[in-house]
Amino acid sequence: MNDRLKFAAFGGGLVVLFGAALGIGALVGDRSGAASAETTDHSQHDTAAAPTGLQDSRSGYTLGEISAPATPDQQGALRFRITGPQGTVTQYDNLHDKDLHLIVVRSDAGQFRHVHPTRAADGTWSLDWKWAAPGSYRVFADFSPTGGPGELVLSRTVAVAGNVTDKPLPPVSRTADVGGYRVTLAGDLNTAGSELNFTITRDGKPVTDLQPYLGAYAHLVALRATDLAYLHVHPEGEVGKTAPGPGVAFHAQAPSDGAYRLYLDFQHGGTVHTAEFTGETSTAAPASGAPAQHGGGHS
């Protein structure tokens, strides 16, 4: 999650926005349904046309097989390693307060989780894990290996056994309620770049004391409904200089027209909340004064 990355480029890949500037990182997911084992598109490894995040290997680095509980009724651990030119990677550069960000989402854009596993001395990443429901999940690892090529996003799919019932995307909405908070969205994603403004209230009163979470007052992830193409955006402004609510603004650019599921993470009262929205791209002109986009290797 570099502070200045682009959400487009990479031969059909996406981009990510970070901080006050537009940062871009892209991941493309898989909606082909549950598989009997982890699957990855090996045919596009390290090619200029390959979308960022779809592969399990890139630039000499590989996300190894993921060990996790096989069914939703099992409690266990999710484990994996990342290998590089010198073997298992054990040193990482810090990205937004963490060495690695793990995004997990089911193929129907449900069961979204943004978590941070711990790393053992031998380089194995792990965290306690229990699946909420059966289905096919895309697991994204976002990291920057020390001495490596910079930001990388690798992913694999994991099949969780059971009777799978994919849910339709919820209808388009401008408001979301979560944990006693109401979040209102103004603005629409579009392929030219646009401003998205979220306003957070609690019991009808504006929240003006948001707490920093991973170095920002909020984080936004957008997943394209058709294939889980992934966009991670950090808000405009800066912690300590920008007002901590009730409004949080983002500049975002969609890779294509279509429906998206939006997930806004924010922290208040020591708890992280995720407000979810469904949105569709508009044909509006780009927001005035939008920051320039820079190519980068990402989200």
Backbone as a ProteinNet text record, in pm:
[ID]
protein_1_A
[PRIMARY]
MNDRLKFAAFGGGLVVLFGAALGIGALVGDRSGAASAETTDHSQHDTAAAPTGLQDSRSGYTLGEISAPATPDQQGALRFRITGPQGTVTQYDNLHDKDLHLIVVRSDAGQFRHVHPTRAADGTWSLDWKWAAPGSYRVFADFSPTGGPGELVLSRTVAVAGNVTDKPLPPVSRTADVGGYRVTLAGDLNTAGSELNFTITRDGKPVTDLQPYLGAYAHLVALRATDLAYLHVHPEGEVGKTAPGPGVAFHAQAPSDGAYRLYLDFQHGGTVHTAEFTGETSTAAPASGAPAQHGGGHS
[TERTIARY]
82.7	0	86.2	154	238.6	155.6	216.4	139.9	103.3	171.1	135.5	142.5	28.4	19.2	-96	-103.5	-211.1	-313.5	-439.5	-549.3	-593.2	-513.1	-545.5	-422.9	-356.2	-232.3	-220.7	-101.2	-74.5	-159.2	-166.1	-234	-367.8	-453.6	-586.1	-595.4	-483.8	-489.6	-557.3	-569.6	-638.2	-539.8	-597.1	-510.4	-559.8	-472.7	-513.3	-471.5	-553.4	-523.6	-483	-382.8	-343.3	-316.5	-352.7	-326.6	-393	-333.2	-391.1	-372.6	-281	-259.3	-328	-347.2	-410.5	-307.7	-337.4	-247.2	-321.6	-254.8	-334.8	-279.6	-368.2	-326.8	-441.4	-414.2	-523.4	-512.4	-626.3	-633.7	-753.3	-740.7	-855.2	-887.7	-1013.2	-1054.9	-1115.3	-1172.1	-1224.4	-1365.1	-1460.9	-1597.4	-1640.6	-1546.9	-1578	-1645.9	-1662.9	-1729.6	-1630.4	-1681.6	-1595.6	-1514.3	-1388.8	-1301.2	-1263.4	-1216.7	-1181.1	-1047.2	-968.2	-838.5	-808.2	-698.8	-659.2	-624.6	-668.1	-641.8	-585.1	-501.6	-439.9	-411.6	-417.5	-386.4	-235.8	-172.4	-27.2	14.4	-77.9	-41.7	1.4	-25.5	3.2	114.7	189.2	290.6	390.3	410.6	514.9	507.1	387.7	371.1	310.9	345.6	301.7	149.4	84	-60.1	-137.3	-68.3	-138.4	-190.3	-316.6	-371.1	-303.1	-270.6	-207	-298.8	-246.1	-320.9	-385.4	-397.6	-459.8	-366.1	-236.2	-138.1	-94	-44.3	18.6	169.3	221.9	364.8	385.9	483.1	518.2	654.7	734.7	865.1	953.3	941.5	1026.2	973.3	854.8	795.2	667.3	642.8	529.5	455.1	323.8	239.2	216.8	267.2	257.8	117.3	101.3	-29.4	-81.8	-212.2	-275.8	-337.6	-298.5	-355.7	-463	-582.3	-693.1	-795.5	-885.7	-992.8	-1069.5	-1114.6	-1179.6	-1326.6	-1391.2	-1534.1	-1564.3	-1681.3	-1714.5	-1728.6	-1750.3	-1768.9	-1637.3	-1525.2	-1394.3	-1325.3	-1272.6	-1188.4	-1044.1	-961.1	-821.6	-737.1	-636	-544.9	-535	-520.2	-489.5	-340.4	-267.4	-121.4	-74.6	34.6	97.4	237.4	315.1	448.1	459.6	550.2	585.4	731.8	761.7	900.3	947.9	1078.8	1141.8	1266.5	1347.8	1468.7	1563.5	1560.9	1650.8	1582.3	1460.5	1388.3	1272.6	1232.6	1121.6	1153.1	1060.7	1079.9	1053.3	1147.3	1133.6	1143.7	1173.1	1183	1095.7	1018.2	923.1	934.6	905.4	896	754.8	745.3	616.5	529.3	403.4	305.5	183.9	165.3	50	35.5	142.5	147.3	155.4	161.3	168.9	269	324.4	413.9	337.3	213.1	134.1	-14.7	-90.5	-235.9	-298.8	-394.5	-462.5	-609	-654.7	-794.2	-855.7	-967.2	-1034.9	-1180.3	-1229.2	-1367.1	-1420.8	-1548.3	-1609.9	-1641.1	-1662.8	-1679.4	-1800.9	-1900.3	-2017.7	-2002.5	-1877.9	-1844.3	-1894.4	-1934.3	-1975.3	-1862.1	-1885.2	-1789.2	-1653.7	-1656.6	-1534.5	-1460.1	-1329.2	-1245.5	-1111.3	-1067	-934.4	-863.1	-762.4	-698.5	-546.7	-479.2	-333.6	-274.4	-226.6	-168.4	-33.6	15.5	147.1	247	373.7	479	573.5	598.3	695.3	835.6	934.3	1074	1110.6	1043	1074.5	1002.1	926.4	858.1	715.1	664.2	525.6	429.8	330.8	225.3	108.4	43.5	-69.3	-162.6	-287.3	-383.4	-494.9	-560	-674.2	-783.3	-851.6	-942.7	-1060.8	-1177	-1295.9	-1377.6	-1411.7	-1491	-1634.8	-1695.1	-1833.6	-1933.8	-1893.1	-1985.9	-1905.4	-1963	-1892.5	-1886.6	-1799.6	-1789.4	-1646.1	-1626.3	-1493.7	-1448.1	-1332.6	-1280.8	-1150.8	-1134.3	-1007.9	-933.4	-807.5	-722.4	-608.3	-604.3	-502.9	-399.8	-273.4	-165.5	-99.4	-96.3	-43.3	78.3	196.2	319	431.1	539.1	659.4	780.9	840.7	955.9	1078.7	1148.4	1269.3	1370.5	1421.5	1517	1453.8	1321.2	1251.7	1211.2	1116.8	1076.9	979.2	942.3	843.9	712.7	604.7	471.8	433.2	384.1	334.4	199.9	113.5	-11	-23.7	-29.8	-43.9	-170.5	-229.3	-352.5	-368.4	-452.3	-494.5	-643.1	-704.9	-842	-842.7	-935.8	-950.6	-1096.3	-1119.7	-1254.1	-1290.6	-1405.2	-1455.2	-1577.1	-1570.1	-1672.1	-1805.6	-1911.6	-2046.6	-2141.4	-2267.7	-2368.4	-2356.9	-2320	-2291.2	-2414	-2450.8	-2557.8	-2506.7	-2459.3	-2413.1	-2530.9	-2508	-2613.3	-2602.1	-2713.3	-2706.2	-2650.3	-2592.4	-2540.4	-2654.5	-2638.3	-2744	-2770.7	-2890.4	-2924.8	-2839.8	-2831.1	-2757.3	-2817.3	-2730	-2776.7	-2679.9	-2734.7	-2653.6	-2626.3	-2687.3	-2666.7	-2638.1	-2561.5	-2532.4	-2531.6	-2593.3	-2597.2	-2511.1	-2425.2	-2338.1	-2306	-2334.2	-2297.1	-2347.8	-2466	-2519.9	-2477.3	-2398.2	-2352.6	-2428.3	-2450.6	-2505	-2402.3	-2371.5	-2274.6	-2347.2	-2330.1	-2395.8	-2291.1	-2318	-2226.3	-2276.9	-2189.5	-2217.6	-2110.9	-2151.9	-2057.6	-2068.5	-2018	-2023.9	-1888.3	-1855.8	-1737.5	-1756.5	-1649.5	-1652.4	-1512.6	-1501.8	-1373.3	-1281.1	-1332.5	-1249.7	-1190.7	-1239.2	-1194.4	-1300.1	-1327.3	-1434.6	-1409.6	-1483.6	-1476.7	-1587.8	-1551.6	-1647.6	-1639.2	-1750	-1753.7	-1846.6	-1792	-1868.4	-1887.4	-2007.5	-2038	-2083.8	-2020.8	-2046	-2118.3	-2231.9	-2307.2	-2338.6	-2370.7	-2412.9	-2528.2	-2638.7	-2760	-2798.4	-2778.5	-2815.9	-2718.1	-2608	-2509.8	-2381.2	-2318.7	-2194.6	-2082.9	-2005.9	-1889.4	-1768.6	-1714.4	-1605.1	-1474.2	-1467.9	-1345.2	-1308.7	-1309	-1262.5	-1119.5	-1088.4	-953.4	-873.2	-743.7	-662.2	-666.1	-678	-673.8	-580.5	-470.8	-368.9	-321.1	-303.4	-244	-337.6	-469.1	-565	-696.3	-783.6	-911.6	-1012.5	-984.2	-1072	-998.7	-1047.3	-995.3	-1113.5	-1096.8	-1204.4	-1154.7	-1228.7	-1203	-1324.8	-1300.7	-1407.8	-1380.2	-1479.3	-1466.6	-1565.2	-1514.2	-1601.9	-1683.9	-1813.7	-1902.5	-1877.4	-1838.2	-1825.5	-1708	-1599.1	-1478.7	-1396.3	-1445.5	-1375.4	-1249	-1241.5	-1131.3	-1128.6	-1009.9	-995.6	-928	-987.7	-935.4	-930.4	-813.6	-797.9	-757.4	-835.9	-816.3	-800.5	-704.7	-689	-741	-788.3	-858	-766.2	-826.2	-753.8	-727.4	-622.9	-588.8	-486.7	-465.9	-360.7	-402.7	-376.4	-408.1	-334.4	-406.4	-347.3	-360.3	-387.8	-404.5	-546.1	-605.1	-740.6	-839.6	-955.3	-1056.6	-1092.9	-1098.7	-1129.5	-1279.7	-1342.9	-1485	-1561.2	-1691	-1768.5	-1749.3	-1687.4	-1669.8	-1534	-1529.9	-1404.9	-1415.4	-1316.8	-1322.3	-1215.4	-1250.4	-1159.2	-1165.2	-1052.9	-1052.7	-1029.9	-1122.6	-1115.6	-1145.3	-1088.7	-1110.3	-1138	-1252.5	-1290	-1219.9	-1183	-1116.1	-1210.9	-1341	-1438	-1576.8	-1673.1	-1811	-1864.4	-1960.3	-2020.6	-2063.2	-2106.2	-2147.1	-2028.9	-2021.9	-1914.1	-1971.4	-1903.5	-1934.4	-1827	-1869.3	-1778.7	-1776.9	-1656.2	-1639.4	-1558	-1619.6	-1552.6	-1519.1	-1389.4	-1343.1	-1313	-1366.4	-1332.5	-1331.1	-1256.3	-1243	-1296.4	-1377.5	-1432.1	-1459.3	-1424.6	-1444.4	-1364.5	-1250.7	-1163.8	-1208.1	-1312	-1363.3	-1363.7	-1320.8	-1323.2	-1456.9	-1522.2	-1650.4	-1634.2	-1713.3	-1711.3	-1851.3	-1867.7	-1994.1	-1988.3	-2091.7	-2091.9	-2198.8	-2160	-2249.3	-2240	-2345.6	-2337.8	-2350.5	-2261.4	-2265.2	-2245.7	-2283.7	-2261	-2188.7	-2103.2	-2026.3	-2118.2	-2077.6	-2151.7	-2065.8	-2123.2	-2049	-2005.2	-1999.4	-1962.8	-1820.1	-1792.8	-1657.7	-1569.7	-1434.9	-1345.3	-1354.2	-1331.6	-1335.4	-1225.7	-1258.8	-1158.4	-1051.1	-928.6	-817.5	-773.5	-816.9	-777.6	-627.7	-563.4	-419.2	-376.5	-257.5	-205.8	-187.2	-201.1	-185.4	-43.9	6.8	142.5	138.7	211.6	217.1	287.4	247.7	311.6	275.6	343.5	315.2	238.3	118.7	42	0.9	-249.5	-366.9	-397.3
-119.4	0	124.5	146.7	263.8	389.3	499.8	622.2	685.4	650	706	593.4	530.2	421.6	449.6	378.9	406.7	296.6	335.8	241.5	231.9	174.7	146.2	77.6	106.8	54.1	-96.7	-153.4	-296	-374.2	-327.5	-401.7	-456.8	-369.6	-413.8	-426.9	-401.8	-405.5	-281.2	-273	-160.4	-70.4	30.2	119.2	148.6	198.6	229.5	369.2	436.4	572	570.5	651.3	655.3	797.1	825.8	954.4	1064.3	1183	1295.6	1281.2	1196.5	1178.2	1051.6	1042	923.8	813.7	702.9	591.3	477.9	387.5	289.9	151.5	56.4	-80	-164.9	-272	-343.3	-490	-550.7	-693.1	-738.6	-850.3	-903.8	-1038.9	-1057.6	-1181.9	-1277.7	-1387.9	-1496.1	-1529.4	-1528.4	-1562.6	-1690.6	-1781.7	-1903.6	-2009.3	-1983.6	-2079.9	-2156.7	-2237.3	-2310.9	-2413.9	-2430.9	-2529.5	-2630.9	-2746.5	-2850	-2823.2	-2730.8	-2696.2	-2553.8	-2498.8	-2363.6	-2356.9	-2248.9	-2234.5	-2097.7	-2090.1	-1964	-1968.7	-1854	-1844.9	-1837.4	-1951.7	-1953.3	-1909.5	-1900.3	-1871.4	-1727.7	-1638.5	-1497.4	-1446.1	-1535.9	-1491.5	-1396.2	-1284.1	-1190.3	-1144.1	-1127.1	-1069.5	-931.5	-843.4	-704.7	-693.8	-790.9	-782.3	-840	-906.2	-972.2	-870.8	-883.1	-791	-810.5	-703.1	-710.9	-777.3	-871.9	-936.4	-1067.1	-1097.1	-1222.3	-1340.6	-1315.4	-1423.4	-1459.4	-1582.1	-1618.7	-1592.7	-1557.8	-1528.8	-1406.4	-1325.7	-1208.8	-1157.8	-1116.5	-1054.5	-1140.3	-1271.5	-1361.9	-1397.4	-1349.4	-1376.4	-1457.6	-1550.2	-1640.5	-1650.6	-1641.8	-1670.5	-1820.6	-1887	-2032.8	-2080.9	-2211.4	-2269.6	-2224.1	-2205.1	-2155.9	-2272.2	-2286.5	-2388.1	-2322.2	-2379.9	-2321.5	-2430.1	-2405.9	-2502.8	-2533.1	-2658.6	-2701.6	-2666.2	-2650.3	-2623.4	-2512.8	-2450.1	-2340.8	-2383	-2511.5	-2554.2	-2587.1	-2565.5	-2592.7	-2463.8	-2463.2	-2353.1	-2396.3	-2309.7	-2347.1	-2227.2	-2246.7	-2138.4	-2127.8	-2007.2	-1982.7	-1953.1	-2029.1	-2015.9	-2010.9	-1938.9	-1935.2	-1877.3	-1895.2	-1833.7	-1762.2	-1667.3	-1599	-1626.5	-1674	-1701.7	-1603.6	-1581.9	-1491.8	-1553.7	-1475.7	-1528.7	-1596.6	-1556.1	-1612.5	-1712.9	-1753.6	-1847.2	-1777.6	-1831.4	-1774	-1631.7	-1541.2	-1400.2	-1382.7	-1321.6	-1298.3	-1151.1	-1063.8	-920.6	-842.9	-747.8	-670.7	-522.9	-438.3	-294.9	-263.2	-173.5	-137.5	-64.4	-107.4	-43.3	-7.3	120.4	166.2	90	97.4	44.3	-107.7	-179.2	-324.7	-375.4	-494.7	-556.5	-625.7	-664	-733.1	-713.1	-688.2	-674.6	-792.5	-857.1	-971.3	-935	-943.4	-917.5	-1049.2	-1086.5	-1212	-1180.1	-1233.2	-1205.9	-1323.6	-1353.1	-1461.8	-1416.3	-1512.1	-1479.9	-1392.5	-1389.9	-1305.6	-1169	-1133.5	-1006.5	-1001	-1113.5	-1119.4	-1167.9	-1166.3	-1216	-1145.4	-1015.2	-935.7	-926.6	-946.8	-930.8	-869.2	-772.5	-710.2	-735.2	-823.3	-868.6	-860.9	-883.1	-870	-986.1	-1089.1	-1205.1	-1170.7	-1259.6	-1243.2	-1334.4	-1294.3	-1369.6	-1433.2	-1562.6	-1633.9	-1609.1	-1649	-1625.9	-1696.2	-1807.5	-1880.4	-1824.6	-1713.6	-1650.3	-1694.6	-1786.3	-1831.7	-1728.7	-1689.2	-1599.7	-1683	-1641.4	-1717.9	-1630.1	-1673.2	-1611.7	-1710.5	-1697.5	-1782	-1756.8	-1864.8	-1848	-1942.6	-1890.4	-1971.7	-1908.8	-1987.5	-1937.7	-1914.6	-1808.4	-1778.1	-1857.7	-1900.9	-1970.4	-2043.7	-2149.4	-2217.6	-2131.8	-2171.6	-2099.6	-2091.4	-2018.5	-1994.5	-1855.4	-1847	-1721.9	-1683.3	-1554.5	-1501.2	-1441	-1481.8	-1434.3	-1353.2	-1223.5	-1132.5	-1100.7	-1107.9	-1065	-942.6	-833.4	-704.7	-672.3	-660.5	-648	-589.1	-552.8	-503.3	-570.6	-669.5	-739	-648.5	-651	-569.6	-610.3	-510.8	-537.9	-588.7	-591.4	-643.5	-534.8	-564.9	-470.6	-364	-364.5	-269.1	-339.6	-265.5	-316.8	-434.1	-540	-656.4	-698.4	-747.8	-809.1	-943.4	-1049.4	-1184.4	-1245.6	-1340.3	-1399.3	-1544	-1613.2	-1749	-1761.8	-1862.6	-1892.8	-2014.3	-2014.9	-2125	-2169.4	-2297.6	-2353.1	-2400.4	-2356.4	-2396.8	-2484.8	-2609	-2708.6	-2676.6	-2720.7	-2702.2	-2663.1	-2651.6	-2611	-2460.6	-2425.4	-2286.4	-2220.9	-2106.8	-2026.6	-1884	-1849.7	-1713.6	-1617.6	-1506.9	-1407.9	-1298.8	-1246.4	-1135.7	-1011.8	-925	-800.3	-717.8	-662.5	-577.3	-459.1	-400.9	-288.6	-165.7	-78.1	47.3	127.8	182.7	257.3	369.6	477.4	592.5	593.2	502.3	498.2	355.7	344.1	214.2	230	135.8	136.9	23.1	54.8	-46.4	-8.2	-97.8	-78.2	49.7	96.4	219.6	345	330.4	442.9	441.5	559.9	573	645.1	585.2	643.5	677.4	801	848.1	875.3	831	846.8	951.3	1042.6	1138.4	1121.2	1115.6	1096.7	956.7	940.6	812.2	777.5	649.6	603.9	626.5	664.2	663.7	640.6	611.4	572.7	690.9	812.8	931.8	981.5	929.3	976.3	1064.5	1041.9	1116.1	1128.2	1219.9	1238	1157.4	1081.3	1009	1066	1114.9	1177.8	1099.8	1055.3	980.4	1067.3	1066.8	1139	1038.7	1042.8	944.4	1011.5	955.2	1005.5	890.5	928	829.1	888.7	817	866.9	1004.6	1024.8	1150.4	1263.2	1240	1345.1	1316	1420.4	1397.8	1345.3	1249.8	1195.6	1281.6	1351.9	1446	1404.4	1280.5	1233.9	1092.7	1074.7	948.2	921.5	794.4	757.1	703.5	730.6	677.9	525.1	471.1	327.4	300.3	231.3	205.1	334.7	437.4	561.7	657.8	631	720.2	716.4	815.2	820	721.5	666.8	565.5	500.6	387	315.6	268	270.2	230.1	122.3	12.1	-93.9	-103.9	-110.1	-129.3	-256.5	-342.6	-467.2	-466	-486	-491.2	-619.7	-609.8	-722.7	-838.9	-810.6	-917.3	-1009.9	-956.6	-1039.8	-1012.3	-929.1	-892.1	-810.7	-742.7	-649.7	-555.7	-530.3	-472	-336.7	-242.9	-106.7	-67.2	-25.7	19.3	165.7	247.2	391.5	446.2	535.5	605.6	748.2	808	937	1053.2	1159.6	1284.2	1343.8	1423.9	1483.9	1400.7	1437.4	1375.7	1375.6	1263.6	1253.2	1362.8	1433.1	1541.3	1677.1	1679.2	1805	1818	1706.9	1706.1	1678.2	1740.2	1717.9	1569.9	1513.7	1370.5	1340.8	1379.9	1357.2	1488.1	1483.6	1364.3	1322.2	1409.4	1377.4	1317.8	1221.4	1162.4	1157	1215	1226	1139.6	1082.4	998.8	1041.7	1031.1	1043.5	903.8	856.7	720	715.1	615.4	596.9	449.6	419.6	282.4	235.8	109	57.6	38.5	26.4	6.6	36.6	48.9	67.5	-61.1	-46.1	-163.3	-138.8	-246.1	-240	-273.7	-206.7	-226.7	-240.4	-316.2	-322	-242	-145.7	-56.5	-91.7	-93.7	-124.9	-11.5	61.4	171.5	128.1	119.5	89.4	219.2	234.6	350.1	306.3	378.5	342.7	454.4	413.1	509.1	434.5	495.5	430.6	303.5	294.5	178.2	58	73.9	-37.2	-0.5	-94.5	-73.7	-121.7	-37.3	-69.2	-69.8	-151.7	-156.7	-129.1	-16.7	19.2	-25.5	-95.4	-152.8	-86.6	-62	1.1	-74.3	-64.3	-103.9	22.2	36.9	152.7	111.7	199.7	177.5	297.2	273.5	382.3	478.2	605.6	708.1	756.9	844	899	1041.6	1079.1	1215.8	1246.9	1375.3	1419.9	1404.8	1396.6	1383.4	1503.5	1478.6	1586.1	1686.7	1815	1918.8	1912.7	1938.5	1939.6	1801.5	1697.7	1562.5	1547	1480	1463.2	1377.7	1402.6	1324.3	1180.1	1089.4	947.4	905.9	813.3	763.4	612.6	555.9	410.6	353.2	232.9	170.5	24.7	-50	-190.4	-223.2	-233.7	-274	-416.1	-315.5	-353.7	-374.4
0	0	0	-107.9	-116.6	-109.1	-56.9	-39.7	-171.6	-277.3	-407.6	-510.2	-529.6	-625.1	-718.6	-825.6	-919.6	-930.4	-948.6	-960.7	-1106.1	-1185.3	-1324	-1378.8	-1477	-1528.9	-1516.2	-1527.5	-1521.6	-1620.8	-1742.2	-1846.5	-1803.7	-1760.5	-1719.1	-1569.4	-1498.1	-1353.1	-1301.5	-1169.3	-1109.7	-1040.1	-968.4	-896.2	-757.2	-670.3	-535.2	-497.8	-420	-378.3	-233.9	-196.8	-57.7	-13	112.6	172.1	93.1	95	24.6	-124.5	-165.2	-307.5	-354	-484.5	-541.3	-543	-474.6	-476.4	-537.9	-604.6	-671.6	-658.3	-631.7	-620.8	-665.5	-737.5	-797.3	-773.8	-750.7	-738.3	-818.2	-879.1	-950.9	-892.4	-853.8	-791.2	-891	-837	-918.4	-872.1	-965	-929.3	-998.8	-1018	-1092.1	-1006.6	-877.2	-790.7	-708.3	-614.1	-522.5	-598.2	-555.4	-615.3	-509.8	-553.2	-458.2	-392.7	-450.1	-393.1	-429.7	-371.6	-405.4	-552.7	-618.8	-761.2	-790.2	-891.2	-930.4	-1078.9	-1143.9	-1285.7	-1303.1	-1329.3	-1345.9	-1485.4	-1577.7	-1716.6	-1736.9	-1637	-1658	-1567.5	-1504.3	-1411.1	-1475.7	-1408.3	-1445.2	-1589.9	-1641.1	-1772.8	-1757.5	-1849.6	-1838	-1842.7	-1909.6	-1926.7	-1808.9	-1715.9	-1606.1	-1505.4	-1465.5	-1365.4	-1231	-1164.2	-1034.6	-933.8	-857	-750.8	-789.8	-917.1	-959.7	-942.4	-946.2	-943.1	-802.4	-786.4	-660.2	-665.3	-784.1	-797.7	-885.1	-847.1	-926.9	-882.5	-979.7	-953.6	-863.6	-876.6	-799.8	-662.4	-628.3	-496.8	-514.1	-420.8	-430.5	-298	-305.3	-190.7	-187.9	-83.4	-75.9	-48.3	-47.8	-22.1	113.8	121.2	243	318.5	442.7	530.5	616.1	616.3	691.2	720.3	816.1	841.4	714.3	701.7	577.4	571.1	687.3	690.7	790.8	782.2	873.3	1019.5	1046.3	1185	1254.9	1187	1245.5	1288.9	1409.9	1457.6	1441.4	1387.9	1367.1	1336.7	1252.7	1216.8	1065.8	1018.1	877.6	871	788	782.1	637.2	615.5	483.8	496.4	391.4	381.6	249.4	244.6	120.1	93.2	-24.9	-60.9	-166.6	-168.1	-263.6	-321.5	-389.2	-452.2	-354.4	-226.1	-127	-34.4	-67.7	17.1	89	204.2	278.8	320.8	297.1	332.2	482.3	551.9	695.5	733.3	635.6	664.4	566.2	623.4	544.7	580.2	482.7	507.9	556.8	652.4	709.5	608.1	596.8	509.1	593.5	620.3	697.1	828.7	906.4	1042.7	1051.8	939.5	942.4	839.1	866	768.1	657	684.8	583.1	612.4	505.8	516.2	442.7	508.4	448.9	428.5	303.3	269	224.4	286.7	254.6	219.8	108.2	68.1	-12	5.7	-69.1	-211.3	-300.3	-442.3	-471.2	-379.1	-400.4	-334.6	-295.1	-229.8	-85.9	-31.3	108.2	197.1	328.1	426.7	417.2	396.8	384	517.2	513	631.6	592.9	670.6	656.9	788.5	787.2	910.6	898.1	1011.8	1015.8	1094.2	1024	1091.2	1155	1236.6	1298.9	1228.8	1233.3	1164.3	1264.4	1247.2	1329.9	1277.4	1356.3	1317.8	1187.5	1157.3	1033.9	912.1	931.1	819.4	798.7	882.6	868.2	926.4	845.2	890.5	939.6	1050	1100.2	1182.9	1194.2	1284.3	1310.9	1427.2	1458.4	1355.4	1313.1	1201.1	1209.4	1170.8	1151.8	1040.3	940.5	829.6	873.6	824.1	861	778.5	658.5	569.1	462.5	402.9	294	168.6	75.5	-51	-98.5	-207.6	-263.3	-221.5	-159.1	-106.7	-178.1	-199.9	-250.2	-131.6	-115.6	-5.8	-66.5	-35	-87.3	20.5	-13.8	75	13.9	89.2	42.6	128.2	67.2	145.1	61	129.2	60.8	123.2	56.3	114.2	118.7	228.4	241.4	133.9	63.1	-43.7	-171.1	-175.5	-292.9	-389.7	-478.6	-583.7	-537.6	-408.7	-359.2	-331.7	-342.8	-311.6	-400.1	-337.7	-410.2	-352.5	-437	-392	-462	-382.1	-434.5	-375.2	-444.7	-392.4	-434.6	-359.7	-390.1	-357	-413.3	-374.3	-282.6	-189.1	-94.6	-96.6	-110.8	-111.1	28.6	78.5	209.7	187.4	235	204.9	270.3	205.3	257.4	146.8	181	83.4	58.5	-62	-95.1	-158	-103.4	-161.6	-176	-296.3	-319.2	-308.5	-240.9	-223.2	-329.3	-376.5	-473.5	-407.5	-488.7	-437.1	-379	-257.7	-202.3	-294	-287.1	-375.6	-347.4	-445.8	-430.5	-315.9	-230.1	-113.9	-81	-25.7	16.1	165.8	239.2	383.3	427.8	536.2	596.2	747.1	816.1	961.6	1014.6	1112.2	1170.1	1313.6	1407.3	1546.1	1610.1	1570.6	1625.5	1551.4	1447.7	1365.9	1233.8	1178.9	1043.5	958.2	842.5	750.2	621.3	574.1	452.5	345.3	225.2	113.2	15.3	-23.9	-131.2	-238.2	-364.8	-474.3	-531.9	-654	-723	-780.7	-779.3	-850.8	-1000.3	-1070	-1215.7	-1267.9	-1393.7	-1450.7	-1475.9	-1460.8	-1479.2	-1347.5	-1235.1	-1104.6	-1040.8	-913.6	-848.6	-699.6	-637.7	-492.8	-426.9	-325.2	-243.8	-102.7	-52	79.6	172	284	382.4	507.2	562.4	685.1	790.2	907.4	1012.5	1129.2	1168.1	1282.5	1377.5	1500.4	1600.3	1679	1682.2	1748.5	1696	1566.7	1502.8	1521.2	1593	1617.8	1540.9	1485	1409.8	1499.2	1444.5	1514.8	1476.9	1574.4	1547.3	1613.1	1661.7	1727.4	1680.8	1549.4	1494	1538.3	1558.6	1601.8	1483.7	1479	1368.8	1366.9	1247.1	1226.2	1109.5	1135.8	1034.1	969.5	1053.2	1006.8	937	941	874.5	951.9	924.5	993.3	935.2	819	759.7	642.7	601.4	485.8	402.7	272.6	182.8	87.5	82.3	-14.8	-105.4	-236.3	-334.1	-412.3	-424.9	-499.8	-615.4	-736	-852.6	-847.5	-861.7	-838	-933.6	-1056.3	-1155.1	-1130	-1074.1	-1062	-936.6	-846.6	-723.4	-750.2	-863.4	-883.7	-763.8	-710.1	-577.3	-579.6	-510.2	-499	-352	-304.6	-165.5	-166.9	-94.9	-98.3	42.4	59.2	186.4	171.1	280.4	269.3	240.7	191.7	175.1	313.3	322	450.7	526.6	652.5	732.8	879.5	945.4	1087.6	1164.8	1249.9	1327.5	1261.3	1131.7	1058.9	1001.9	966.9	913.6	1026.8	1021.9	1125.3	1132.8	1254.2	1270.7	1264.4	1156.1	1139.3	1149.4	1120.2	1081.7	936.3	854.5	714	684.5	593.4	544	392.6	323.2	177.3	111.2	-0.6	-78.6	-225.2	-293.4	-439.1	-494	-576.7	-627.1	-775.3	-841.9	-985.1	-1011.4	-1067	-1098	-1225.9	-1233.7	-1353.5	-1470.9	-1442.1	-1550.2	-1496.6	-1586.3	-1543.9	-1482.1	-1392.4	-1332.3	-1189.5	-1123.2	-983	-893.5	-779.2	-683.5	-543	-461.1	-319.2	-247	-163	-92	56	114.5	256.5	320.4	412.7	481.3	623.7	654.9	790.6	863.1	985.7	1068.7	1214.9	1295.5	1436.3	1525.8	1623.8	1719.6	1850	1961.4	2090	2105.8	2036	2047.5	1966	1884.1	1803.7	1656.2	1571.5	1426.6	1372.3	1295.2	1233.6	1081.9	1014.3	868	815.2	747.5	684	538.2	492.2	357.5	269.9	145.5	48	-84.2	-164.4	-304.1	-388.1	-485.3	-572.8	-717.7	-808.1	-950.2	-1007.2	-1103.8	-1162.8	-1235.7	-1234.9	-1308.1	-1423.3	-1506.6	-1620	-1592.2	-1463.9	-1427.4	-1468	-1486.6	-1519.3	-1396.8	-1413.9	-1300.6	-1208.7	-1079.4	-981.1	-1008.8	-994.8	-1018.9	-913.2	-955.8	-862.6	-820.1	-892.5	-855.2	-868	-772.5	-777.6	-895	-942.3	-1054.2	-1013	-1110.3	-1082.7	-1117.5	-1037.1	-1058.3	-1065.6	-1158.7	-1169.2	-1049.4	-1011	-896.1	-892.7	-808.6	-798.8	-674.6	-680.7	-564.6	-582.9	-371.9	-351.6	-393.4
[MASK]
+++++++++++++++++++++++++++++++++++++++++++++++++++++++++++++++++++++++++++++++++++++++++++++++++++++++++++++++++++++++++++++++++++++++++++++++++++++++++++++++++++++++++++++++++++++++++++++++++++++++++++++++++++++++++++++++++++++++++++++++++++++++++++++++++++++++++++++++++++++++++++++++++++++++++++

